[in-house]
Amino acid sequence: MNMVFLGPPGAGKGTYAKELVRILEIPHISTGDMFREAVASGSELGKKVEEILKKGDLVPDDLTISIVKERLSHEDCKKGFILDGFPRTVDQAKALDEILTSLGRELGYAVYFEVSEDIVVKRITNRRICKKCGKIYNLITLPPKIDGKCDICGGELYQREDDREEVVRNRYKVYMNNTYPVIEYYQKQNKLFTIDGASGVDSVIKEVLNIIRR
């Protein structure tokens, strides 16, 4: 049950994946999380990634592919996985095919969550994160009980640099220019399934599960 989740930043890929891995008992692999871990480490590589992410640009293919290949070789991926944030270019999609072939596997589903730019901007610019425990809030859909404070630990909430509107709009444009061809790539392979990413979480989860069970 090997899947990739496609869609612009803010489409809800991570939210849906977290719910589905609980149901399907397979790992959620987010390149975004991997990149943020590199930034948090303070290494030279992490500093390079940080500059790229602040601008809303894509991390170079060679770096991303190496990270993904290493992760998919882990024992917990043998039953399947949900890959979120990769591939973002056709070259990366071809590289993923090669990685899976080398591991004796094949991609089963490419799920595309379709969301407009305005919805993406609204979702992401209202996101806030706790500095202490990392809990994620949304000022519209999931606001904290006390403004600026985490409900769980009382930590200060902050907005990530790449969640500012100008960066979000640039990220959306970068996505449409670089990643949309990936959608066509999987469409030609008859592996693409499109879902309205603006519908509710329960509705999206049900639709993904229906796709798998067909």
C-alpha positions in Angstrom: 0.0 0.0 0.0 2.5 2.6 -1.2 1.0 6.0 -1.7 2.1 9.6 -2.5 0.0 12.6 -1.4 0.1 15.5 -3.9 -1.2 19.0 -3.4 0.0 22.6 -2.6 1.2 23.6 0.8 -1.9 23.9 3.0 -3.9 21.3 1.1 -4.2 19.3 4.3 -1.8 16.4 3.2 -0.2 16.1 6.6 -3.5 16.2 8.5 -5.1 13.5 6.3 -1.9 11.4 6.4 -1.8 11.4 10.2 -5.3 10.1 10.4 -4.8 7.5 7.8 -1.6 6.0 9.2 -3.5 5.3 12.4 -6.1 3.4 10.4 -3.8 1.7 7.9 -0.8 1.2 10.3 1.8 2.4 7.8 4.2 5.3 8.3 3.7 8.9 7.2 6.9 10.2 5.6 7.0 13.9 5.3 10.0 15.5 3.6 8.9 18.8 5.2 9.5 17.3 8.6 12.9 15.9 7.5 13.9 19.4 6.2 12.8 21.1 9.5 14.8 18.6 11.5 17.9 19.5 9.4 17.3 23.2 10.1 16.8 22.5 13.9 20.1 20.6 14.0 22.0 23.8 13.1 24.3 22.0 10.7 25.8 23.6 7.5 23.3 21.5 5.5 20.5 22.7 7.8 21.4 26.3 7.2 21.3 25.9 3.5 17.9 24.2 3.7 16.7 27.0 6.0 17.5 29.7 3.4 15.7 27.8 0.7 12.6 27.3 2.8 12.5 30.9 3.9 12.2 31.9 0.3 9.6 29.3 -0.4 11.8 27.6 -3.0 12.3 23.9 -3.5 15.2 21.9 -1.9 17.5 20.5 -4.7 16.6 17.1 -6.1 19.8 15.3 -5.2 19.5 16.2 -1.6 15.8 15.4 -1.4 16.1 12.1 -3.3 18.9 10.9 -1.0 16.8 11.6 2.1 13.8 9.8 0.7 15.8 6.7 -0.5 17.3 6.3 2.9 13.9 6.6 4.7 12.1 4.1 2.4 14.6 1.4 3.1 13.6 1.3 6.8 11.8 -1.8 8.1 8.6 0.1 9.0 8.0 0.8 5.3 7.8 -2.8 4.2 4.0 -2.9 4.6 3.6 0.4 2.8 3.9 4.2 3.4 2.3 7.5 2.7 4.8 9.9 1.2 4.0 13.6 1.7 5.8 16.4 0.0 7.7 14.2 -2.5 7.8 13.9 -5.5 7.5 17.6 -6.4 9.0 17.4 -9.9 8.8 14.8 -12.7 12.5 14.0 -12.2 11.7 13.3 -8.6 8.8 11.1 -9.6 11.0 9.1 -12.0 13.6 8.8 -9.2 10.9 7.5 -6.8 10.0 4.8 -9.4 13.7 3.8 -9.5 14.0 3.8 -5.7 10.9 1.5 -5.4 12.1 -0.8 -8.2 15.4 -1.2 -6.4 13.5 -2.1 -3.2 11.2 -4.6 -5.1 8.1 -2.4 -4.7 5.8 -0.3 -6.8 3.7 2.8 -6.2 0.0 2.0 -5.9 -1.7 5.4 -5.6 -1.0 9.1 -6.2 -3.7 11.1 -4.4 -4.0 14.7 -5.5 -5.7 17.1 -3.0 -7.0 20.0 -5.1 -7.2 23.4 -3.3 -7.3 27.0 -4.5 -4.6 29.6 -3.8 -6.9 31.7 -1.6 -7.9 28.8 0.6 -4.2 27.8 0.9 -3.2 31.4 2.0 -6.1 31.5 4.5 -5.2 28.2 6.0 -1.4 28.7 6.3 -1.3 32.4 7.4 -3.6 31.5 10.3 -1.4 28.6 11.5 0.4 29.0 14.8 2.8 26.6 16.6 3.7 26.2 20.2 7.4 26.9 20.9 7.5 24.4 23.7 5.5 21.3 22.7 5.0 21.9 18.9 1.2 21.7 19.0 -0.3 23.3 15.9 -3.2 25.7 16.0 -5.3 27.6 13.4 -6.7 30.9 14.4 -9.9 30.2 12.5 -10.6 26.5 12.7 -8.6 25.5 15.9 -7.8 28.6 18.0 -6.2 28.5 21.4 -8.3 29.1 24.5 -6.0 32.0 25.5 -4.7 34.2 22.7 -1.0 33.4 22.0 -0.8 30.6 24.5 -0.8 26.8 24.1 -3.7 25.0 25.7 -1.5 22.0 26.5 1.7 23.5 28.1 1.1 27.3 28.2 4.0 27.8 25.7 4.1 30.8 23.4 2.6 30.4 20.0 4.5 31.7 16.9 4.1 31.9 13.2 6.8 30.2 11.1 8.7 32.4 8.7 7.5 30.4 5.7 3.8 30.9 6.8 3.8 34.6 6.0 1.4 35.5 3.1 4.0 36.6 0.6 6.0 33.4 1.1 2.9 31.3 1.0 1.8 32.8 -2.4 5.3 32.2 -3.7 5.2 28.6 -2.5 1.9 28.1 -4.2 3.2 29.5 -7.6 6.4 27.3 -7.2 4.2 24.3 -6.6 1.9 25.0 -9.7 4.9 25.6 -11.9 7.1 22.6 -10.8 4.7 20.0 -9.4 1.6 20.1 -11.6 3.5 18.2 -14.3 3.8 15.4 -11.7 0.0 15.1 -11.6 0.0 14.6 -15.4 2.8 12.0 -15.0 0.8 9.8 -12.6 -2.4 10.4 -14.7 -0.6 8.8 -17.7 0.2 5.8 -15.4 -3.4 5.5 -14.3 -2.4 6.0 -10.7 -3.8 9.4 -10.1 -6.9 10.0 -7.9 -8.2 13.6 -7.4 -10.0 14.7 -4.2 -11.4 18.0 -3.2 -9.0 19.2 -0.5 -11.4 21.9 0.6 -14.0 19.4 2.0 -14.0 18.3 5.6 -11.4 15.9 7.1 -13.9 13.0 7.6 -15.1 13.3 4.0 -11.6 13.2 2.6 -10.5 10.3 4.8 -13.6 8.3 3.7 -12.9 9.0 0.0 -9.2 7.9 0.3 -10.2 4.7 2.0 -12.8 4.1 -0.7 -10.1 4.5 -3.4 -7.8 1.9 -1.6 -10.7 -0.6 -1.2 -11.9 -0.4 -4.8 
